C-alpha cells in the first residue's frame, strides 16, 4: 500500500501507521483479536463513504464521474494483514480443487477473489492474466 495515497474516511494517510507503528500497533492488534473473538469488526472501522469525483467540468451525465470509496485507514491495514496471511492458504485450496483462483490485492476494500471451473469453458476469463502477475 502506498503511504501517501489519499487519506481514508478517518483522514489518516497510511504514512501515519508506518511512522507511528510502535504506538498504534498494540491498539490495532487488540481490534483484530476482538474481531476474531466476536467474529465481527466494530462499526466505526467498517464505515465507508462513496464519493463521485467529476472527470470534467460538465457533469450532466453519471458517466462523467469517477467513483471512489473512502475506508478507514485502520480497516485498510487490517484487511491487508488478514489477506496477506490467508493468501498462501487460498492459493493452496485453489490448486487442490482445480479451480482458477485470482487474487487481486490492489483493489479496495480488499482483494477480489474470482473462481471458476476449468471445465466450464471459461478458460479465457478476463482475470486469468493476473495469476502469473505475482
Buried (B, 14 or more C-beta within 10 A) or exposed (E): BEEEEEBBBBEBBBBBBEEEEEEBEEEBEEBBEEBEEEEEBEEEBEBEEEEEEEEEEEEEEEEEBEEEEBBBBBBBBBBBEBBEEBBEEBBEEBEEEEBBBBBBBEEBEBBBBBEBEEEEEEEEBEBBEBBEEE
